[in-house]
């Protein structure tokens, strides 16, 4: 069979892809077009987690409910005609146009009281979550990073707090010190000093697994300080667990604070919170049901909303969810 001579001695040219010719032996990636082209900007982990969180439908429902409760309890009292301490001329009246949630036995507008109680409960829970997160992160970081004697001392302190029933400690301390001038701050500090233990153990375990990683050894090799390693590398890698636990602490603190107020050992008058409103309406739950059900509904909604947000954050920050 006769040989067939090539018609060209230059490199073979294949058809162009989006207007870019590919010569034999070379690889040229197509440029991103104005529409539908490949994304050349890699998204960071924070952007990916944020995107997953905002696609989490349950978390979005919880975030919406929580923001409505928080912003409503802050903004509406400025425009509402009754203050939570104002006594009207209507006593034990049911829900109406003038009093959407009715009034109590001495004429307080329940709508104003529920708004004030919701704000007090949320503020206290956020205070507890903030302080306990700082304490738990610090103790867990030191125990997990240093190990040895430091770990033993800090973990024994943690176990000491864990071994005593939480409610028993709260009842004793609240009964002794709750009659303070600023009972909200006192209750917040008291709960924060008892809510940090789980996070401390969680951060400790995370740090113990991270401190043997290659990038930590590299930081030691270049002479990085302990606090630089902890603050710049270890805590950011444990941020997911810290954020999720802090969020769920809000729900736990809100429920525990309501229990203390229900028992008469929580936030004291003239301040009101949802737990004290529920407690004051307990005896009239049958004859005056609105006094009991409205504060209870707001408390349940707030706790569910925070739990939904926590579930969304956990799913968004879970490394196993990446790529799905």
Secondary structure, 3 states (H helix, E strand, C coil): CCCCCCCCCCCCEEEEECCEEEECCCCCCCCCCCCCCCCCCCCCHHHHHHHHHHCCHHHHHHHHHHHHHHHHHHHHHHHCCCCCCCECCCCCCCCCCCCCCCECCCCEEHHHHHHHHHHHHHHHHHHHHHHHHHHHHHHHHHHHHHCHHHHHHHHHHHHHHHHCCHHHHHHHHHHHHCCCCCHHHHHHHHHHCCCCHHHHHHHHHHHHHHCCCHHHHHHHHCCCCHHHHHHHHHHHHCHHHHHHHHHHHHHHHHHHHHHHHHCCCCCCCCCCCHHHHHHHHHHHCCCCHHHHHHHHHHHHHHHHHHHHHHHHHHHHHCHHHCCC
